[in-house]
């Protein structure tokens, strides 16, 4: 199928002060976060995105705008509520240092499949809706633009990790082993046999080689040759 770039939003004012923002309105990128979003956009400027789908929260919309501004032509952008942040319920807006003393914190760390936030949603429900959004959009992108198409999903750290865990065939209880830093880019390709996780949590390196990536197929025995940058014929995986 097509290639999806899972892009986490840049750093926010809440990230910088150690607060769990959740779905709190008005949480925006700080100066560092705006620079991070611009850097991610520069990395993707050589990749012709056919669509950008974003969480409705402002920090993701800001990051998505940064990506689109570096694209020529600008791809269509739409909001998918299923990519929004986890509903942390009563935890929302609280300091992470205080939350670490809550009994539920240990469950979130070691058995997230059993974690439901008070007054909010479960991590399992969060994963189910996010994975459905990404897989459905990916299939629609391929149907419209072909198997070589590349699109971006701009979302949140736990969402990125949950989607990656599904693509890797990992149980949700292992998803805390993954990382998704601010404005990081992870790359997933949903092939006919299985998903292929090409890269995770990247924050540097040219990604223009994605323009020449062949559609996902059978896994090459022995590892294969890797992607080739169509500008100079040199393998250029980030």
Beta strands, then each sheet from edge to edge (+ up, - down):
strand 1: 3-8
strand 2: 49-54
strand 3: 76-79
strand 4: 150-155
strand 5: 185-190
strand 6: 195-202
sheet 1: 3+ 2+ 4+ 1+ 5- 6+
end
